[in-house]
Amino acid sequence: MPQTTTASVSTGIPHPDGVSNDEFRAAMSRLAAGVVLVTAHSPDEGPYGEDVGMTATAFMSVSLDPPLVLVSLRNGSRMDDLLDEQPLWAVSVLSESQRHIAGRFAMKGRVSDRLLFEDIPYVRGEVSGAPLAGGALANLECRTQERVAAGDHTLVIGRVLGVRLPQDGDGGPLTYFRGRYRQLG
């Protein structure tokens, strides 16, 4: 069945059995997604270890019993490499007032993660040891249960070991739609 496009999209070169990267990216940009900060603590870096963080929009709940979540990580990214070694990690569900945090941890070619965490309020997770962003709508601490190769990404399924619902995490969620961070409403 031939593919149909209704908008002018830079088609690029299609994959042998599907659409081009540009077409796929344009279609997926029309799906609104929540924005989270994925964090982990690497005990191997420096005398006290180092905190690592990344912004993600490909995050979802998978199961209630047991409580499982999934995050998609780009292969070879710093977080993918770390979570291949370190099974404990955390997720902070960002609020609409935390756009600056999302942008900071999404930068390509960024400075060290230590500097990125420098002026962000956080507490250290009791289970994971990872930073839990203050002001987030929710914080989840996880242990990797399974890693699944999926194209140029790895799907990391985590067992939720702890949940924190901060009192200061009010307001609406931060969302990502058509290539920009947005607020509901």
N, C-alpha and C positions, 0 to 999 in steps of 0.2 A: 504494500500500500504506500503511495507516495506521501511525503511529508508536506504539511501545509504551514505556511507562515503568513501572518496577517500584517506584520509590521516590518519595516525595513530593518534588517539586522545584518551586520557584517557576518557573513556565513562562514568564512574561513574554509578550511578543508575538512569535509566530513570524515568521520571515522568509517572504516569499511562497512560496518553494520549499524550505523546510526547517524546522529546529527553532529555538527561541528561543536567544538568547545564554546565558540561565541554564541551559537544558538542555545546551547544548553544553559550557559551562564545567564543569558537574557531571560530565558523562561524561568529559571530558579530565582532570579531577582524579584520576581513577582509573588514569591511566597514569603510572607512576613514570618520572622523568626525571633524568638527571645534571644537575649544576649547574656552570656555568662563569662565569668573569669575562671579559668581552670588553673589551679595552682598545685605545686608539689615542692617538697623540700629535698634537695640533693645533699645527703650527708657527706659526699665525696669531695665537694668543692670547698677549698679553703679550710681554716682551722675549725669553723663552726658550721660548715655547710653553706649552701646557697639556696635561696628561694627562687623558683622559676614560675612564670605565669604566661598565659596566652588567652586572648579573647576567642570565643567560639560561638557560633550560631547553630552549629550542627550538634545539638544536645537534646536528649529526650528521655522520658521515662520508658522503661521496657517492661517491667513486671512489678506487681504489688507484693507477690508472695513467691520468692523472696524479693525484697525491694532492690531493683536493678535500674541503673541508668546507662546511657550510651553517649559517648562523645566521639566525634570523628576527628582524627589528627592527620595532618599531611605527613606522608612518609618522609623520614629524614629530618623532620623538624626537631628542635631541641626538646619539646615536650614529648614527642613520640619516642625519641631516644631515651629520655629519662624514665618514662613510664614502662619502657621495655625492661628496665633494671629495677625501678622503685615501684612496688605495688600499691603504695598509699598515696592518695591525692585528694583534692577537694574542688568543689565548685561553689562559686558565689553567684547567685541569680541577681544580676544588676538591675538597679532601679533607674527610672528615667533621669534622675539627677546624677547618674554616674557615667554619663557619656564620655567624660574625660578619661576615665579609667579604661573603658573599652577601646578608645582610640589609642591610648598610650601602649597597651599591650598587643595591639594589632599591627603596629608599625613594622615595616620590613627594614632590615638593616639597622635595627635599634641598638641603643647602648646596652650595657649590662643590666640584667634583671634587678640587681641590687639597687641601682639608681632608680629604676621604675617603681619600686616599692617604697622608696625613701619617704615620701610625704603622703602616703595613702594610709588612713587609719585601718588597722587590722588587728585581729587576735590570732594566736596560733592555735590550730585545731588540736584538741586533746588526743584524738585518735590518730590523725594523719601527720601531725606536726606541720602541716601546710598552712600558709596564710589564709584567713577567712576575712574577706573584705568587710569592713564596717559600713553600715548603711545599706547593705545588700538586703533584698527582700527575703532571701533564705540562703543558708549555707549547708552544704552536704559534704560529708567526709566519706570517702570510698576506698575500697580495696579492689584492685583489678581481678576480675573473675575469668575474663576471656579476652583475647585479642584476635580480631578477624581481619585478614588482608582483604581490601576492597579497592581495586584499581590503584590510584595514586595516594590512597589514604588507608589508615588502619582504624577500624572501629574498636574502641576500647569499652568493654562492658564492665561496669563496676558495681559491686555490692555496696549498698549504702549502709554504713556502720553508725553514722550519727547525723542528726539534723539539728540545726540551730535556726530558730525563727526570731531574729533580733527585733526588739521593740522599736529601734530607730529605723527599721527597714519599711518605711511607709511610702505611699505614693504608688504610681503605676510602674509597670515593667518597661525596661528599655527594649526596643525592638529594632530590627534591621529589615529594611524594605527598599527595593530598587537602589541598592548601593549606598544607602544612608541610614544613620541611626535616627530613630524616630520615637515619638511618644504616642501613646494611645489617645484618642479623643480629639 
